[in-house]
Amino acid sequence: MVNRFTIPIEAADSITLQNLEDHYKMTKDSLDKWYESKGWMHREDVDHCVILMDHLKAVIDYFGGSVGET
């Protein structure tokens, strides 16, 4: 018999949402530092982060979360 660890779907969704929101915040912080000239990034990384943030917003919205921006 195989022992499997299972968690309720609501818990899994909550964990996923929290991870996505954390990743969004870290990416936004990095970009904010770059825009304020207090951080350094490759131009390609900046472009990637901007695209990533748009995609993260869509997935966060799907899971019922919010990135706290207007």
N, CA, C and O atoms as a Tripos MOL2 file, in Angstrom:
@<TRIPOS>MOLECULE
protein
  280   279    70     0     0
PROTEIN
NO_CHARGES

@<TRIPOS>ATOM
      1 N           0.8410   -1.1820    0.0000 N.3       1 MET1
      2 CA          0.0000    0.0000    0.0000 C.3       1 MET1
      3 C           0.8880    1.2480    0.0000 C.2       1 MET1
      4 O           1.8460    1.3490    0.7670 O.2       1 MET1
      5 N           0.5530    2.1700   -0.8560 N.am      2 VAL2
      6 CA          1.3150    3.4070   -0.9900 C.3       2 VAL2
      7 C           0.6810    4.4680   -0.0970 C.2       2 VAL2
      8 O          -0.5150    4.7470   -0.1890 O.2       2 VAL2
      9 N           1.5010    5.0470    0.7600 N.am      3 ASN3
     10 CA          1.0370    6.1640    1.5830 C.3       3 ASN3
     11 C           1.2100    7.4450    0.7870 C.2       3 ASN3
     12 O           2.3040    7.7490    0.3120 O.2       3 ASN3
     13 N           0.1320    8.1890    0.6460 N.am      4 ARG4
     14 CA          0.1770    9.4340   -0.1020 C.3       4 ARG4
     15 C          -0.2280   10.5780    0.8060 C.2       4 ARG4
     16 O          -1.1600   10.4770    1.6030 O.2       4 ARG4
     17 N           0.4880   11.6400    0.6590 N.am      5 PHE5
     18 CA          0.1760   12.8590    1.4050 C.3       5 PHE5
     19 C          -0.8070   13.6700    0.5720 C.2       5 PHE5
     20 O          -0.5150   13.9910   -0.5800 O.2       5 PHE5
     21 N          -1.9420   14.0000    1.1180 N.am      6 THR6
     22 CA         -2.9070   14.8260    0.4070 C.3       6 THR6
     23 C          -3.3230   15.9950    1.2950 C.2       6 THR6
     24 O          -3.3850   15.8890    2.5200 O.2       6 THR6
     25 N          -3.5990   17.0930    0.6410 N.am      7 ILE7
     26 CA         -4.1060   18.2610    1.3520 C.3       7 ILE7
     27 C          -5.3770   18.7190    0.6320 C.2       7 ILE7
     28 O          -5.5310   18.4830   -0.5660 O.2       7 ILE7
     29 N          -6.2630   19.3580    1.3440 N.am      8 PRO8
     30 CA         -7.4860   19.8540    0.7050 C.3       8 PRO8
     31 C          -7.1660   20.8570   -0.3980 C.2       8 PRO8
     32 O          -6.1880   21.5980   -0.3060 O.2       8 PRO8
     33 N          -7.9850   20.8770   -1.4320 N.am      9 ILE9
     34 CA         -7.7570   21.7650   -2.5730 C.3       9 ILE9
     35 C          -7.7360   23.2320   -2.1490 C.2       9 ILE9
     36 O          -7.0000   24.0330   -2.7250 O.2       9 ILE9
     37 N          -8.5380   23.5840   -1.1480 N.am     10 GLU10
     38 CA         -8.5450   24.9800   -0.6750 C.3      10 GLU10
     39 C          -7.1860   25.3610   -0.0890 C.2      10 GLU10
     40 O          -6.7090   26.4780   -0.2870 O.2      10 GLU10
     41 N          -6.5740   24.4370    0.6250 N.am     11 ALA11
     42 CA         -5.2490   24.6950    1.1960 C.3      11 ALA11
     43 C          -4.2060   24.8120    0.0890 C.2      11 ALA11
     44 O          -3.3410   25.6870    0.1330 O.2      11 ALA11
     45 N          -4.2920   23.9320   -0.8950 N.am     12 ALA12
     46 CA         -3.3430   23.9780   -2.0120 C.3      12 ALA12
     47 C          -3.4720   25.2930   -2.7800 C.2      12 ALA12
     48 O          -2.4680   25.9080   -3.1390 O.2      12 ALA12
     49 N          -4.7110   25.7200   -3.0300 N.am     13 ASP13
     50 CA         -4.9290   26.9930   -3.7260 C.3      13 ASP13
     51 C          -4.3950   28.1670   -2.9130 C.2      13 ASP13
     52 O          -3.8150   29.0980   -3.4710 O.2      13 ASP13
     53 N          -4.5880   28.1250   -1.6050 N.am     14 SER14
     54 CA         -4.1040   29.1960   -0.7350 C.3      14 SER14
     55 C          -2.5770   29.2660   -0.7480 C.2      14 SER14
     56 O          -2.0000   30.3510   -0.8110 O.2      14 SER14
     57 N          -1.9370   28.1160   -0.6880 N.am     15 ILE15
     58 CA         -0.4680   28.0640   -0.7380 C.3      15 ILE15
     59 C           0.0280   28.5850   -2.0800 C.2      15 ILE15
     60 O           0.9720   29.3740   -2.1360 O.2      15 ILE15
     61 N          -0.6060   28.1440   -3.1540 N.am     16 THR16
     62 CA         -0.2220   28.5870   -4.4950 C.3      16 THR16
     63 C          -0.3730   30.0950   -4.6310 C.2      16 THR16
     64 O           0.5200   30.7710   -5.1400 O.2      16 THR16
     65 N          -1.5020   30.6180   -4.1770 N.am     17 LEU17
     66 CA         -1.7510   32.0550   -4.2700 C.3      17 LEU17
     67 C          -0.7090   32.8490   -3.4880 C.2      17 LEU17
     68 O          -0.2010   33.8580   -3.9770 O.2      17 LEU17
     69 N          -0.3910   32.4000   -2.2800 N.am     18 GLN18
     70 CA          0.6070   33.1090   -1.4740 C.3      18 GLN18
     71 C           1.9740   33.1110   -2.1540 C.2      18 GLN18
     72 O           2.6710   34.1260   -2.1470 O.2      18 GLN18
     73 N           2.3570   31.9850   -2.7360 N.am     19 ASN19
     74 CA          3.6330   31.9120   -3.4540 C.3      19 ASN19
     75 C           3.6500   32.8340   -4.6640 C.2      19 ASN19
     76 O           4.6470   33.5110   -4.9150 O.2      19 ASN19
     77 N           2.5580   32.8640   -5.4140 N.am     20 LEU20
     78 CA          2.4790   33.7430   -6.5820 C.3      20 LEU20
     79 C           2.5550   35.2100   -6.1730 C.2      20 LEU20
     80 O           3.2630   35.9960   -6.8030 O.2      20 LEU20
     81 N           1.8220   35.5830   -5.1110 N.am     21 GLU21
     82 CA          1.8560   36.9690   -4.6420 C.3      21 GLU21
     83 C           3.2450   37.3450   -4.1350 C.2      21 GLU21
     84 O           3.7090   38.4590   -4.3800 O.2      21 GLU21
     85 N           3.9110   36.4370   -3.4360 N.am     22 ASP22
     86 CA          5.2780   36.7020   -2.9730 C.3      22 ASP22
     87 C           6.2290   36.8910   -4.1500 C.2      22 ASP22
     88 O           7.0650   37.7940   -4.1430 O.2      22 ASP22
     89 N           6.0960   36.0390   -5.1520 N.am     23 HIS23
     90 CA          6.9740   36.1440   -6.3270 C.3      23 HIS23
     91 C           6.7180   37.4610   -7.0610 C.2      23 HIS23
     92 O           7.6600   38.1060   -7.5220 O.2      23 HIS23
     93 N           5.4670   37.8560   -7.1700 N.am     24 TYR24
     94 CA          5.1310   39.1340   -7.7970 C.3      24 TYR24
     95 C           5.7830   40.2870   -7.0360 C.2      24 TYR24
     96 O           6.3870   41.1760   -7.6370 O.2      24 TYR24
     97 N           5.6550   40.2630   -5.7120 N.am     25 LYS25
     98 CA          6.2220   41.3490   -4.8900 C.3      25 LYS25
     99 C           7.7440   41.4160   -5.0290 C.2      25 LYS25
    100 O           8.3060   42.5070   -5.1250 O.2      25 LYS25
    101 N           8.4120   40.2650   -5.0410 N.am     26 MET26
    102 CA          9.8760   40.2530   -5.1940 C.3      26 MET26
    103 C          10.2810   40.8000   -6.5580 C.2      26 MET26
    104 O          11.2420   41.5620   -6.6640 O.2      26 MET26
    105 N           9.5530   40.4150   -7.5940 N.am     27 THR27
    106 CA          9.8550   40.8970   -8.9370 C.3      27 THR27
    107 C           9.6150   42.3990   -9.0230 C.2      27 THR27
    108 O          10.4240   43.1230   -9.6030 O.2      27 THR27
    109 N           8.5130   42.8740   -8.4520 N.am     28 LYS28
    110 CA          8.2070   44.3040   -8.4510 C.3      28 LYS28
    111 C           9.2630   45.0890   -7.6830 C.2      28 LYS28
    112 O           9.6840   46.1560   -8.1290 O.2      28 LYS28
    113 N           9.6920   44.5780   -6.5410 N.am     29 ASP29
    114 CA         10.7360   45.2530   -5.7720 C.3      29 ASP29
    115 C          12.0230   45.3840   -6.5780 C.2      29 ASP29
    116 O          12.6670   46.4340   -6.5610 O.2      29 ASP29
    117 N          12.3960   44.3250   -7.2780 N.am     30 SER30
    118 CA         13.6070   44.3740   -8.1110 C.3      30 SER30
    119 C          13.4730   45.4260   -9.2030 C.2      30 SER30
    120 O          14.4020   46.1980   -9.4450 O.2      30 SER30
    121 N          12.3150   45.4580   -9.8650 N.am     31 LEU31
    122 CA         12.1010   46.4530  -10.9130 C.3      31 LEU31
    123 C          12.0540   47.8700  -10.3540 C.2      31 LEU31
    124 O          12.5950   48.7960  -10.9590 O.2      31 LEU31
    125 N          11.4130   48.0410   -9.2090 N.am     32 ASP32
    126 CA         11.3640   49.3730   -8.5870 C.3      32 ASP32
    127 C          12.7680   49.8830   -8.2850 C.2      32 ASP32
    128 O          13.0680   51.0530   -8.5220 O.2      32 ASP32
    129 N          13.6280   49.0130   -7.7640 N.am     33 LYS33
    130 CA         15.0190   49.4090   -7.4890 C.3      33 LYS33
    131 C          15.7260   49.7910   -8.7760 C.2      33 LYS33
    132 O          16.4810   50.7630   -8.8110 O.2      33 LYS33
    133 N          15.4840   49.0290   -9.8350 N.am     34 TRP34
    134 CA         16.1230   49.3250  -11.1180 C.3      34 TRP34
    135 C          15.6360   50.6690  -11.6520 C.2      34 TRP34
    136 O          16.4370   51.4850  -12.1080 O.2      34 TRP34
    137 N          14.3080   50.9040  -11.5970 N.am     35 TYR35
    138 CA         13.7610   52.1680  -12.0980 C.3      35 TYR35
    139 C          14.2750   53.3660  -11.3000 C.2      35 TYR35
    140 O          14.4180   54.4580  -11.8500 O.2      35 TYR35
    141 N          14.5500   53.1750  -10.0320 N.am     36 GLU36
    142 CA         15.0660   54.2530   -9.1850 C.3      36 GLU36
    143 C          16.5920   54.3500   -9.2540 C.2      36 GLU36
    144 O          17.2050   55.1240   -8.5190 O.2      36 GLU36
    145 N          17.1930   53.5660  -10.1360 N.am     37 SER37
    146 CA         18.6540   53.5180  -10.3260 C.3      37 SER37
    147 C          19.3980   53.1020   -9.0660 C.2      37 SER37
    148 O          20.5480   53.4900   -8.8630 O.2      37 SER37
    149 N          18.7460   52.3150   -8.2240 N.am     38 LYS38
    150 CA         19.3950   51.8080   -7.0210 C.3      38 LYS38
    151 C          19.7540   50.3330   -7.1710 C.2      38 LYS38
    152 O          20.3370   49.7330   -6.2680 O.2      38 LYS38
    153 N          19.4130   49.7700   -8.2860 N.am     39 GLY39
    154 CA         19.7190   48.3620   -8.5340 C.3      39 GLY39
    155 C          20.2110   48.1940   -9.9580 C.2      39 GLY39
    156 O          20.0680   49.0920  -10.7880 O.2      39 GLY39
    157 N          20.7880   47.0450  -10.2320 N.am     40 TRP40
    158 CA         21.3230   46.7970  -11.5580 C.3      40 TRP40
    159 C          20.7230   45.5250  -12.1130 C.2      40 TRP40
    160 O          20.6290   44.5140  -11.4170 O.2      40 TRP40
    161 N          20.3140   45.5790  -13.3820 N.am     41 MET41
    162 CA         19.7970   44.4100  -14.0840 C.3      41 MET41
    163 C          20.1970   44.5110  -15.5400 C.2      41 MET41
    164 O          20.3860   45.6040  -16.0740 O.2      41 MET41
    165 N          20.3260   43.3500  -16.1800 N.am     42 HIS42
    166 CA         20.4780   43.3280  -17.6370 C.3      42 HIS42
    167 C          19.1840   43.8270  -18.2540 C.2      42 HIS42
    168 O          18.1060   43.6040  -17.7020 O.2      42 HIS42
    169 N          19.2780   44.4950  -19.3810 N.am     43 ARG43
    170 CA         18.0770   45.0060  -20.0480 C.3      43 ARG43
    171 C          17.0990   43.8590  -20.3700 C.2      43 ARG43
    172 O          15.8850   44.0330  -20.2670 O.2      43 ARG43
    173 N          17.6260   42.7020  -20.7550 N.am     44 GLU44
    174 CA         16.7820   41.5470  -21.0630 C.3      44 GLU44
    175 C          16.0310   41.0720  -19.8180 C.2      44 GLU44
    176 O          14.8900   40.6190  -19.9130 O.2      44 GLU44
    177 N          16.6740   41.1760  -18.6510 N.am     45 ASP45
    178 CA         16.0240   40.7850  -17.3950 C.3      45 ASP45
    179 C          14.8870   41.7420  -17.0510 C.2      45 ASP45
    180 O          13.8530   41.3280  -16.5270 O.2      45 ASP45
    181 N          15.0860   43.0150  -17.3490 N.am     46 VAL46
    182 CA         14.0370   43.9990  -17.1080 C.3      46 VAL46
    183 C          12.8200   43.6630  -17.9640 C.2      46 VAL46
    184 O          11.6930   43.6370  -17.4690 O.2      46 VAL46
    185 N          13.0530   43.4090  -19.2440 N.am     47 ASP47
    186 CA         11.9580   43.0440  -20.1500 C.3      47 ASP47
    187 C          11.2500   41.7830  -19.6690 C.2      47 ASP47
    188 O          10.0210   41.7110  -19.6770 O.2      47 ASP47
    189 N          12.0300   40.7920  -19.2510 N.am     48 HIS48
    190 CA         11.4630   39.5380  -18.7500 C.3      48 HIS48
    191 C          10.6050   39.7810  -17.5130 C.2      48 HIS48
    192 O           9.5170   39.2180  -17.3940 O.2      48 HIS48
    193 N          11.0830   40.6120  -16.5980 N.am     49 CYS49
    194 CA         10.3450   40.8900  -15.3620 C.3      49 CYS49
    195 C           9.0220   41.5900  -15.6470 C.2      49 CYS49
    196 O           8.0140   41.2920  -15.0060 O.2      49 CYS49
    197 N           9.0150   42.5100  -16.5950 N.am     50 VAL50
    198 CA          7.7840   43.2240  -16.9490 C.3      50 VAL50
    199 C           6.7540   42.2360  -17.4990 C.2      50 VAL50
    200 O           5.5830   42.2800  -17.1220 O.2      50 VAL50
    201 N           7.1890   41.3550  -18.3810 N.am     51 ILE51
    202 CA          6.2900   40.3430  -18.9440 C.3      51 ILE51
    203 C           5.8380   39.3780  -17.8520 C.2      51 ILE51
    204 O           4.6590   39.0350  -17.7720 O.2      51 ILE51
    205 N           6.7720   38.9420  -17.0120 N.am     52 LEU52
    206 CA          6.4530   38.0180  -15.9310 C.3      52 LEU52
    207 C           5.4020   38.6050  -14.9970 C.2      52 LEU52
    208 O           4.4780   37.9020  -14.5860 O.2      52 LEU52
    209 N           5.5330   39.8890  -14.6580 N.am     53 MET53
    210 CA          4.5630   40.5150  -13.7670 C.3      53 MET53
    211 C           3.1620   40.5190  -14.3770 C.2      53 MET53
    212 O           2.1790   40.3010  -13.6680 O.2      53 MET53
    213 N           3.0640   40.7640  -15.6740 N.am     54 ASP54
    214 CA          1.7550   40.7300  -16.3320 C.3      54 ASP54
    215 C           1.1390   39.3410  -16.2450 C.2      54 ASP54
    216 O          -0.0520   39.1980  -15.9700 O.2      54 ASP54
    217 N           1.9480   38.3270  -16.4780 N.am     55 HIS55
    218 CA          1.4510   36.9520  -16.4160 C.3      55 HIS55
    219 C           1.0900   36.5570  -14.9820 C.2      55 HIS55
    220 O           0.0760   35.8990  -14.7510 O.2      55 HIS55
    221 N           1.9230   36.9610  -14.0270 N.am     56 LEU56
    222 CA          1.6130   36.6620  -12.6320 C.3      56 LEU56
    223 C           0.3030   37.3180  -12.2060 C.2      56 LEU56
    224 O          -0.4870   36.7080  -11.4840 O.2      56 LEU56
    225 N           0.0610   38.5660  -12.6500 N.am     57 LYS57
    226 CA         -1.1940   39.2420  -12.3310 C.3      57 LYS57
    227 C          -2.3840   38.4130  -12.8030 C.2      57 LYS57
    228 O          -3.3660   38.2590  -12.0770 O.2      57 LYS57
    229 N          -2.2920   37.8800  -14.0240 N.am     58 ALA58
    230 CA         -3.3990   37.0960  -14.5780 C.3      58 ALA58
    231 C          -3.6530   35.8350  -13.7530 C.2      58 ALA58
    232 O          -4.8050   35.4910  -13.4870 O.2      58 ALA58
    233 N          -2.5990   35.1530  -13.3510 N.am     59 VAL59
    234 CA         -2.7660   33.9210  -12.5790 C.3      59 VAL59
    235 C          -3.2470   34.2340  -11.1630 C.2      59 VAL59
    236 O          -4.0780   33.5120  -10.6140 O.2      59 VAL59
    237 N          -2.7300   35.2990  -10.5800 N.am     60 ILE60
    238 CA         -3.1680   35.7080   -9.2380 C.3      60 ILE60
    239 C          -4.6560   36.0520   -9.2650 C.2      60 ILE60
    240 O          -5.4010   35.6650   -8.3650 O.2      60 ILE60
    241 N          -5.0880   36.7770  -10.2950 N.am     61 ASP61
    242 CA         -6.5060   37.0870  -10.4390 C.3      61 ASP61
    243 C          -7.3360   35.8080  -10.5470 C.2      61 ASP61
    244 O          -8.4130   35.7090   -9.9590 O.2      61 ASP61
    245 N          -6.8340   34.8370  -11.2950 N.am     62 TYR62
    246 CA         -7.5410   33.5660  -11.4620 C.3      62 TYR62
    247 C          -7.7690   32.8800  -10.1110 C.2      62 TYR62
    248 O          -8.8330   32.3100   -9.8670 O.2      62 TYR62
    249 N          -6.7670   32.9420   -9.2450 N.am     63 PHE63
    250 CA         -6.8670   32.3050   -7.9270 C.3      63 PHE63
    251 C          -7.5930   33.1780   -6.9040 C.2      63 PHE63
    252 O          -7.6940   32.8100   -5.7340 O.2      63 PHE63
    253 N          -8.0970   34.3330   -7.3420 N.am     64 GLY64
    254 CA         -8.8840   35.1910   -6.4580 C.3      64 GLY64
    255 C          -8.0790   36.1640   -5.6290 C.2      64 GLY64
    256 O          -8.5960   36.7460   -4.6750 O.2      64 GLY64
    257 N          -6.8240   36.3460   -5.9800 N.am     65 GLY65
    258 CA         -5.9690   37.2610   -5.2380 C.3      65 GLY65
    259 C          -5.9010   38.6240   -5.8970 C.2      65 GLY65
    260 O          -6.5970   38.8960   -6.8760 O.2      65 GLY65
    261 N          -5.0620   39.4650   -5.3510 N.am     66 SER66
    262 CA         -4.8800   40.8100   -5.8610 C.3      66 SER66
    263 C          -3.4350   41.2280   -5.6260 C.2      66 SER66
    264 O          -2.8300   40.8690   -4.6160 O.2      66 SER66
    265 N          -2.8950   41.9830   -6.5590 N.am     67 VAL67
    266 CA         -1.5290   42.4750   -6.4100 C.3      67 VAL67
    267 C          -1.4980   43.8460   -5.7480 C.2      67 VAL67
    268 O          -0.4260   44.4040   -5.5130 O.2      67 VAL67
    269 N          -2.6610   44.3820   -5.4510 N.am     68 GLY68
    270 CA         -2.7280   45.6320   -4.7080 C.3      68 GLY68
    271 C          -2.4160   46.8740   -5.5180 C.2      68 GLY68
    272 O          -2.0620   47.9090   -4.9530 O.2      68 GLY68
    273 N          -2.5420   46.7880   -6.8280 N.am     69 GLU69
    274 CA         -2.2950   47.9560   -7.6840 C.3      69 GLU69
    275 C          -3.5690   48.3230   -8.4050 C.2      69 GLU69
    276 O          -4.4530   47.4900   -8.6030 O.2      69 GLU69
    277 N          -3.6500   49.5760   -8.7920 N.am     70 THR70
    278 CA         -4.8080   50.0360   -9.5680 C.3      70 THR70
    279 C          -4.4590   50.1040  -11.0130 C.2      70 THR70
    280 O          -5.3000   50.4700  -11.8350 O.2      70 THR70
@<TRIPOS>BOND
     1     1     2 1
     2     2     3 1
     3     3     4 2
     4     3     5 am
     5     5     6 1
     6     6     7 1
     7     7     8 2
     8     7     9 am
     9     9    10 1
    10    10    11 1
    11    11    12 2
    12    11    13 am
    13    13    14 1
    14    14    15 1
    15    15    16 2
    16    15    17 am
    17    17    18 1
    18    18    19 1
    19    19    20 2
    20    19    21 am
    21    21    22 1
    22    22    23 1
    23    23    24 2
    24    23    25 am
    25    25    26 1
    26    26    27 1
    27    27    28 2
    28    27    29 am
    29    29    30 1
    30    30    31 1
    31    31    32 2
    32    31    33 am
    33    33    34 1
    34    34    35 1
    35    35    36 2
    36    35    37 am
    37    37    38 1
    38    38    39 1
    39    39    40 2
    40    39    41 am
    41    41    42 1
    42    42    43 1
    43    43    44 2
    44    43    45 am
    45    45    46 1
    46    46    47 1
    47    47    48 2
    48    47    49 am
    49    49    50 1
    50    50    51 1
    51    51    52 2
    52    51    53 am
    53    53    54 1
    54    54    55 1
    55    55    56 2
    56    55    57 am
    57    57    58 1
    58    58    59 1
    59    59    60 2
    60    59    61 am
    61    61    62 1
    62    62    63 1
    63    63    64 2
    64    63    65 am
    65    65    66 1
    66    66    67 1
    67    67    68 2
    68    67    69 am
    69    69    70 1
    70    70    71 1
    71    71    72 2
    72    71    73 am
    73    73    74 1
    74    74    75 1
    75    75    76 2
    76    75    77 am
    77    77    78 1
    78    78    79 1
    79    79    80 2
    80    79    81 am
    81    81    82 1
    82    82    83 1
    83    83    84 2
    84    83    85 am
    85    85    86 1
    86    86    87 1
    87    87    88 2
    88    87    89 am
    89    89    90 1
    90    90    91 1
    91    91    92 2
    92    91    93 am
    93    93    94 1
    94    94    95 1
    95    95    96 2
    96    95    97 am
    97    97    98 1
    98    98    99 1
    99    99   100 2
   100    99   101 am
   101   101   102 1
   102   102   103 1
   103   103   104 2
   104   103   105 am
   105   105   106 1
   106   106   107 1
   107   107   108 2
   108   107   109 am
   109   109   110 1
   110   110   111 1
   111   111   112 2
   112   111   113 am
   113   113   114 1
   114   114   115 1
   115   115   116 2
   116   115   117 am
   117   117   118 1
   118   118   119 1
   119   119   120 2
   120   119   121 am
   121   121   122 1
   122   122   123 1
   123   123   124 2
   124   123   125 am
   125   125   126 1
   126   126   127 1
   127   127   128 2
   128   127   129 am
   129   129   130 1
   130   130   131 1
   131   131   132 2
   132   131   133 am
   133   133   134 1
   134   134   135 1
   135   135   136 2
   136   135   137 am
   137   137   138 1
   138   138   139 1
   139   139   140 2
   140   139   141 am
   141   141   142 1
   142   142   143 1
   143   143   144 2
   144   143   145 am
   145   145   146 1
   146   146   147 1
   147   147   148 2
   148   147   149 am
   149   149   150 1
   150   150   151 1
   151   151   152 2
   152   151   153 am
   153   153   154 1
   154   154   155 1
   155   155   156 2
   156   155   157 am
   157   157   158 1
   158   158   159 1
   159   159   160 2
   160   159   161 am
   161   161   162 1
   162   162   163 1
   163   163   164 2
   164   163   165 am
   165   165   166 1
   166   166   167 1
   167   167   168 2
   168   167   169 am
   169   169   170 1
   170   170   171 1
   171   171   172 2
   172   171   173 am
   173   173   174 1
   174   174   175 1
   175   175   176 2
   176   175   177 am
   177   177   178 1
   178   178   179 1
   179   179   180 2
   180   179   181 am
   181   181   182 1
   182   182   183 1
   183   183   184 2
   184   183   185 am
   185   185   186 1
   186   186   187 1
   187   187   188 2
   188   187   189 am
   189   189   190 1
   190   190   191 1
   191   191   192 2
   192   191   193 am
   193   193   194 1
   194   194   195 1
   195   195   196 2
   196   195   197 am
   197   197   198 1
   198   198   199 1
   199   199   200 2
   200   199   201 am
   201   201   202 1
   202   202   203 1
   203   203   204 2
   204   203   205 am
   205   205   206 1
   206   206   207 1
   207   207   208 2
   208   207   209 am
   209   209   210 1
   210   210   211 1
   211   211   212 2
   212   211   213 am
   213   213   214 1
   214   214   215 1
   215   215   216 2
   216   215   217 am
   217   217   218 1
   218   218   219 1
   219   219   220 2
   220   219   221 am
   221   221   222 1
   222   222   223 1
   223   223   224 2
   224   223   225 am
   225   225   226 1
   226   226   227 1
   227   227   228 2
   228   227   229 am
   229   229   230 1
   230   230   231 1
   231   231   232 2
   232   231   233 am
   233   233   234 1
   234   234   235 1
   235   235   236 2
   236   235   237 am
   237   237   238 1
   238   238   239 1
   239   239   240 2
   240   239   241 am
   241   241   242 1
   242   242   243 1
   243   243   244 2
   244   243   245 am
   245   245   246 1
   246   246   247 1
   247   247   248 2
   248   247   249 am
   249   249   250 1
   250   250   251 1
   251   251   252 2
   252   251   253 am
   253   253   254 1
   254   254   255 1
   255   255   256 2
   256   255   257 am
   257   257   258 1
   258   258   259 1
   259   259   260 2
   260   259   261 am
   261   261   262 1
   262   262   263 1
   263   263   264 2
   264   263   265 am
   265   265   266 1
   266   266   267 1
   267   267   268 2
   268   267   269 am
   269   269   270 1
   270   270   271 1
   271   271   272 2
   272   271   273 am
   273   273   274 1
   274   274   275 1
   275   275   276 2
   276   275   277 am
   277   277   278 1
   278   278   279 1
   279   279   280 2
@<TRIPOS>SUBSTRUCTURE
     1 MET1         2 RESIDUE 1 A MET
     2 VAL2         6 RESIDUE 1 A VAL
     3 ASN3        10 RESIDUE 1 A ASN
     4 ARG4        14 RESIDUE 1 A ARG
     5 PHE5        18 RESIDUE 1 A PHE
     6 THR6        22 RESIDUE 1 A THR
     7 ILE7        26 RESIDUE 1 A ILE
     8 PRO8        30 RESIDUE 1 A PRO
     9 ILE9        34 RESIDUE 1 A ILE
    10 GLU10       38 RESIDUE 1 A GLU
    11 ALA11       42 RESIDUE 1 A ALA
    12 ALA12       46 RESIDUE 1 A ALA
    13 ASP13       50 RESIDUE 1 A ASP
    14 SER14       54 RESIDUE 1 A SER
    15 ILE15       58 RESIDUE 1 A ILE
    16 THR16       62 RESIDUE 1 A THR
    17 LEU17       66 RESIDUE 1 A LEU
    18 GLN18       70 RESIDUE 1 A GLN
    19 ASN19       74 RESIDUE 1 A ASN
    20 LEU20       78 RESIDUE 1 A LEU
    21 GLU21       82 RESIDUE 1 A GLU
    22 ASP22       86 RESIDUE 1 A ASP
    23 HIS23       90 RESIDUE 1 A HIS
    24 TYR24       94 RESIDUE 1 A TYR
    25 LYS25       98 RESIDUE 1 A LYS
    26 MET26      102 RESIDUE 1 A MET
    27 THR27      106 RESIDUE 1 A THR
    28 LYS28      110 RESIDUE 1 A LYS
    29 ASP29      114 RESIDUE 1 A ASP
    30 SER30      118 RESIDUE 1 A SER
    31 LEU31      122 RESIDUE 1 A LEU
    32 ASP32      126 RESIDUE 1 A ASP
    33 LYS33      130 RESIDUE 1 A LYS
    34 TRP34      134 RESIDUE 1 A TRP
    35 TYR35      138 RESIDUE 1 A TYR
    36 GLU36      142 RESIDUE 1 A GLU
    37 SER37      146 RESIDUE 1 A SER
    38 LYS38      150 RESIDUE 1 A LYS
    39 GLY39      154 RESIDUE 1 A GLY
    40 TRP40      158 RESIDUE 1 A TRP
    41 MET41      162 RESIDUE 1 A MET
    42 HIS42      166 RESIDUE 1 A HIS
    43 ARG43      170 RESIDUE 1 A ARG
    44 GLU44      174 RESIDUE 1 A GLU
    45 ASP45      178 RESIDUE 1 A ASP
    46 VAL46      182 RESIDUE 1 A VAL
    47 ASP47      186 RESIDUE 1 A ASP
    48 HIS48      190 RESIDUE 1 A HIS
    49 CYS49      194 RESIDUE 1 A CYS
    50 VAL50      198 RESIDUE 1 A VAL
    51 ILE51      202 RESIDUE 1 A ILE
    52 LEU52      206 RESIDUE 1 A LEU
    53 MET53      210 RESIDUE 1 A MET
    54 ASP54      214 RESIDUE 1 A ASP
    55 HIS55      218 RESIDUE 1 A HIS
    56 LEU56      222 RESIDUE 1 A LEU
    57 LYS57      226 RESIDUE 1 A LYS
    58 ALA58      230 RESIDUE 1 A ALA
    59 VAL59      234 RESIDUE 1 A VAL
    60 ILE60      238 RESIDUE 1 A ILE
    61 ASP61      242 RESIDUE 1 A ASP
    62 TYR62      246 RESIDUE 1 A TYR
    63 PHE63      250 RESIDUE 1 A PHE
    64 GLY64      254 RESIDUE 1 A GLY
    65 GLY65      258 RESIDUE 1 A GLY
    66 SER66      262 RESIDUE 1 A SER
    67 VAL67      266 RESIDUE 1 A VAL
    68 GLY68      270 RESIDUE 1 A GLY
    69 GLU69      274 RESIDUE 1 A GLU
    70 THR70      278 RESIDUE 1 A THR
